[in-house]
Amino acid sequence: MTELVVRRLLVDMEAPIARHWCAGDPFRTALFNALSMSFPIGEQFFIDSVRNGFKALPPEQQAKFEAEVKGFIGQEATHRRLHGLYNAHLEKLGLVNDWEPRARKRLKLMEGADVRHWLGITAANEHFTAIFADWMLTNADLLGDQDARLKTLWLWHSAEESEHKSTAFDLYQALGGSHEWRVKWMRRITTVFLIDTLRQTLNNLHRDGTLWRWRTWTSGASYLFGRRGLIRQTWQPWREYFRRDFHPSQQDSRASRDWLAGNRDRYVPVGA
């Protein structure tokens, strides 16, 4: 089992957010802002999935997962709160979160479904966030230095996503979730996640007035498909999820451990 520490991040989320806070780049800023818009409702779904999955375990198995589940819920609740504060600043910039209402409609369809489906969806999303997190931690310079607070927020969030990437997966397996449904949910989540990310990013760029600028899209192409591109470098880790013998722990988490060890002055463990 993974030991998960709940941390209080030492950042001031009251200060305003600049329109192009991410390296002065409209595309990168719009993409990160889009992802942040998905987190409050997404993190709550993950919390509910893991909590209900834990409750569905036989009593003799709950002791094995209890501490990790508590840590997972604490970490995700902290992410949800801070991104809620982040998103409030985005509203003041005139951005509109169209992702969350769509997600709410889809989640209503899950009411009453077997908890293994909830966990299958959560495990798929956690794989996405983990591979994105590991990529971000190894390419931290692409966040720029215009807002050290938001750079810290994203790297801390990434480190914790990598840290707890196995929790939902292990609960799914413990409850007898099948390989077939695990990969089926990954295919579905891949489609939904990529479409929602693209739609909200375009929405943000449109409201920012930078959607039709040539520089926006040359920057976007480089960021996604260039030598260090997000999609280019996460394609293979994403594919590994479809192997029958896959487990999240097989993927390297050193960047997460290194960041947490090297930035202890930026957070306080809760209860310490």
C-alpha positions as CSV (number, residue, x, y, z in Angstrom):
1,M,0.0,0.0,0.0
2,T,1.1,3.6,-0.7
3,E,1.6,6.0,2.2
4,L,-0.2,9.2,1.2
5,V,0.5,12.4,3.1
6,V,-2.1,15.2,3.0
7,R,-0.3,18.5,2.6
8,R,-1.3,22.1,3.0
9,L,0.2,24.1,0.1
10,L,1.8,27.4,1.2
11,V,0.5,29.6,-1.7
12,D,-1.7,32.7,-1.7
13,M,-4.7,31.9,-3.9
14,E,-6.3,35.3,-3.1
15,A,-4.0,37.3,-5.4
16,P,-5.4,37.8,-9.0
17,I,-4.3,35.6,-11.9
18,A,-2.7,37.2,-14.9
19,R,-4.5,36.7,-18.3
20,H,-1.5,34.8,-19.7
21,W,0.2,33.6,-16.6
22,C,1.8,30.5,-18.2
23,A,5.0,31.7,-19.8
24,G,3.1,34.6,-21.3
25,D,1.6,32.0,-23.7
26,P,-2.1,32.1,-24.6
27,F,-2.4,28.5,-25.7
28,R,-0.6,27.0,-22.6
29,T,-2.6,29.3,-20.3
30,A,-5.9,28.3,-21.9
31,L,-5.1,24.6,-21.7
32,F,-4.1,24.7,-18.0
33,N,-7.1,26.9,-17.2
34,A,-9.4,24.4,-19.0
35,L,-8.0,21.5,-16.9
36,S,-8.4,23.5,-13.7
37,M,-12.1,24.0,-14.6
38,S,-12.6,20.2,-14.7
39,F,-11.1,19.5,-11.3
40,P,-13.7,20.5,-8.6
41,I,-16.4,18.2,-10.0
42,G,-13.9,15.6,-11.2
43,E,-12.1,15.4,-7.8
44,Q,-15.4,15.0,-6.0
45,F,-16.3,12.1,-8.3
46,F,-13.0,10.4,-7.6
47,I,-13.5,10.9,-3.8
48,D,-16.9,9.4,-4.0
49,S,-15.8,6.5,-6.1
50,V,-12.9,5.6,-3.8
51,R,-14.9,6.1,-0.6
52,N,-17.8,3.9,-1.9
53,G,-15.4,1.3,-3.3
54,F,-13.7,1.1,0.1
55,K,-17.1,0.6,1.8
56,A,-17.9,-2.2,-0.7
57,L,-14.8,-4.2,0.4
58,P,-15.2,-7.1,2.7
59,P,-14.2,-6.1,6.3
60,E,-11.1,-8.2,6.3
61,Q,-9.8,-6.2,3.3
62,Q,-10.7,-2.7,4.5
63,A,-7.8,-2.6,7.0
64,K,-5.4,-3.0,4.1
65,F,-6.8,0.0,2.3
66,E,-8.0,2.3,5.1
67,A,-4.9,4.5,5.6
68,E,-4.4,4.9,1.8
69,V,-8.0,5.7,1.1
70,K,-8.0,8.3,3.9
71,G,-4.9,9.9,2.4
72,F,-6.3,9.8,-1.2
73,I,-9.5,11.5,-0.1
74,G,-7.5,14.2,1.8
75,Q,-5.3,14.9,-1.1
76,E,-8.1,15.1,-3.6
77,A,-10.2,17.3,-1.3
78,T,-7.3,19.7,-1.1
79,H,-6.9,19.8,-4.8
80,R,-10.6,20.5,-5.3
81,R,-10.5,23.4,-2.8
82,L,-7.5,25.1,-4.3
83,H,-8.7,24.7,-7.9
84,G,-12.1,26.1,-6.8
85,L,-10.2,29.3,-5.7
86,Y,-8.2,29.3,-8.9
87,N,-11.4,29.0,-11.0
88,A,-13.0,31.9,-9.2
89,H,-10.2,34.1,-10.6
90,L,-10.8,32.8,-14.1
91,E,-14.5,33.9,-13.9
92,K,-13.2,37.4,-13.1
93,L,-11.2,37.3,-16.3
94,G,-14.4,36.6,-18.2
95,L,-13.8,32.9,-18.8
96,V,-16.8,30.6,-18.7
97,N,-16.7,27.0,-17.4
98,D,-18.7,24.9,-19.9
99,W,-17.0,21.7,-19.0
100,E,-18.5,21.3,-15.5
101,P,-22.2,21.4,-16.6
102,R,-21.5,18.7,-19.3
103,A,-19.8,16.6,-16.7
104,R,-22.7,16.9,-14.3
105,K,-25.1,15.6,-16.9
106,R,-22.9,12.6,-17.6
107,L,-22.4,11.8,-14.0
108,K,-26.1,11.7,-13.4
109,L,-26.1,8.7,-15.7
110,M,-23.8,6.9,-13.2
111,E,-26.3,7.1,-10.4
112,G,-27.1,3.6,-9.2
113,A,-24.3,2.0,-11.3
114,D,-22.0,-0.7,-9.8
115,V,-19.2,0.9,-7.9
116,R,-16.7,-1.0,-10.0
117,H,-17.8,1.2,-13.0
118,W,-17.2,4.3,-10.9
119,L,-13.8,3.0,-10.0
120,G,-13.0,2.0,-13.6
121,I,-13.8,5.6,-14.7
122,T,-11.7,7.0,-11.8
123,A,-8.8,4.7,-12.5
124,A,-8.8,5.7,-16.2
125,N,-8.8,9.4,-15.3
126,E,-6.1,8.9,-12.7
127,H,-3.9,7.3,-15.3
128,F,-4.4,10.3,-17.5
129,T,-3.5,12.7,-14.7
130,A,-0.5,10.6,-13.6
131,I,1.1,10.5,-17.0
132,F,0.4,14.2,-17.5
133,A,1.8,14.9,-14.1
134,D,5.0,13.0,-14.7
135,W,5.5,14.8,-18.0
136,M,4.9,18.2,-16.4
137,L,7.3,17.5,-13.5
138,T,10.1,16.6,-16.0
139,N,9.2,19.7,-18.2
140,A,8.6,22.2,-15.5
141,D,10.4,25.0,-17.3
142,L,7.5,25.1,-19.8
143,L,5.3,26.5,-17.1
144,G,7.5,29.7,-17.2
145,D,8.3,31.9,-14.3
146,Q,5.7,34.6,-14.5
147,D,3.6,33.2,-11.7
148,A,5.7,31.2,-9.2
149,R,2.6,30.6,-7.1
150,L,0.7,28.8,-10.0
151,K,3.8,27.0,-11.0
152,T,4.1,25.6,-7.5
153,L,0.4,24.7,-7.5
154,W,0.6,22.7,-10.7
155,L,3.8,20.9,-9.7
156,W,2.5,20.1,-6.3
157,H,-0.7,18.8,-7.7
158,S,1.2,16.8,-10.3
159,A,3.4,15.2,-7.6
160,E,0.4,14.1,-5.6
161,E,-1.4,12.8,-8.6
162,S,1.6,10.6,-9.4
163,E,1.8,9.6,-5.8
164,H,-1.7,8.3,-5.5
165,K,-2.1,6.9,-9.0
166,S,-2.6,3.3,-7.9
167,T,-5.4,3.8,-5.3
168,A,-8.5,3.6,-7.5
169,F,-6.9,0.9,-9.7
170,D,-6.1,-1.3,-6.7
171,L,-9.6,-0.9,-5.3
172,Y,-11.1,-1.8,-8.7
173,Q,-8.9,-5.0,-8.8
174,A,-9.8,-5.9,-5.2
175,L,-13.5,-5.7,-6.0
176,G,-13.1,-8.1,-8.9
177,G,-13.2,-5.5,-11.7
178,S,-12.5,-7.1,-15.1
179,H,-9.7,-6.3,-17.6
180,E,-12.3,-6.0,-20.3
181,W,-14.2,-3.2,-18.5
182,R,-11.0,-1.5,-17.4
183,V,-9.8,-1.0,-21.0
184,K,-13.4,-0.3,-22.2
185,W,-13.6,2.6,-19.7
186,M,-10.2,3.9,-20.7
187,R,-11.2,4.1,-24.4
188,R,-14.4,5.9,-23.5
189,I,-12.7,8.3,-21.0
190,T,-9.9,9.0,-23.6
191,T,-12.5,10.2,-26.1
192,V,-14.5,12.2,-23.6
193,F,-11.5,13.7,-21.9
194,L,-9.8,14.8,-25.1
195,I,-12.9,16.3,-26.5
196,D,-13.8,18.2,-23.3
197,T,-10.2,19.5,-23.0
198,L,-10.2,20.7,-26.6
199,R,-13.7,22.3,-26.3
200,Q,-12.8,24.2,-23.1
201,T,-9.4,25.3,-24.4
202,L,-11.0,26.7,-27.5
203,N,-13.7,28.4,-25.4
204,N,-11.0,30.0,-23.3
205,L,-9.0,31.2,-26.3
206,H,-12.2,32.6,-27.9
207,R,-13.1,34.6,-24.8
208,D,-9.5,35.7,-24.5
209,G,-9.5,37.0,-28.1
210,T,-6.5,34.9,-29.1
211,L,-8.2,32.0,-30.8
212,W,-7.4,33.1,-34.4
213,R,-3.9,34.3,-33.9
214,W,-1.2,32.3,-35.8
215,R,1.1,32.4,-32.8
216,T,-1.5,30.7,-30.7
217,W,-1.6,27.6,-32.9
218,T,2.1,27.4,-33.7
219,S,2.7,27.4,-29.9
220,G,0.0,24.8,-29.4
221,A,1.4,22.5,-32.0
222,S,4.9,22.8,-30.5
223,Y,3.6,22.2,-27.0
224,L,1.6,19.1,-27.9
225,F,3.6,17.5,-30.7
226,G,7.1,19.0,-30.6
227,R,10.3,17.4,-29.4
228,R,9.1,17.6,-25.8
229,G,5.4,17.7,-26.7
230,L,2.8,16.6,-24.2
231,I,1.1,14.1,-26.6
232,R,4.3,13.0,-28.2
233,Q,5.8,12.0,-24.9
234,T,2.7,10.6,-23.1
235,W,1.4,8.4,-26.0
236,Q,3.4,5.3,-25.0
237,P,2.6,5.6,-21.2
238,W,-1.0,5.9,-22.1
239,R,-1.0,2.8,-24.3
240,E,0.6,0.7,-21.5
241,Y,-2.7,0.9,-19.6
242,F,-4.3,-1.6,-22.1
243,R,-1.9,-4.4,-21.2
244,R,-3.5,-7.2,-19.2
245,D,-0.6,-7.2,-16.8
246,F,-0.5,-3.4,-16.3
247,H,-0.2,-1.7,-12.9
248,P,0.3,2.0,-12.4
249,S,3.4,1.3,-10.2
250,Q,5.2,0.0,-13.2
251,Q,5.6,3.6,-14.5
252,D,8.4,5.7,-13.1
253,S,7.4,8.1,-10.2
254,R,10.8,9.5,-9.4
255,A,9.9,13.0,-10.6
256,S,7.1,13.1,-8.0
257,R,9.3,11.9,-5.2
258,D,12.1,14.3,-6.2
259,W,9.8,17.3,-6.3
260,L,8.2,16.5,-2.9
261,A,11.6,15.9,-1.3
262,G,13.1,19.0,-2.8
263,N,10.3,21.4,-2.1
264,R,9.4,20.8,1.6
265,D,9.4,24.5,2.2
266,R,6.4,24.9,0.0
267,Y,3.9,22.8,1.9
268,V,3.1,21.6,5.4
269,P,1.9,18.0,6.1
270,V,-1.5,18.2,7.7
271,G,-1.3,17.1,11.3
272,A,2.4,17.6,11.5
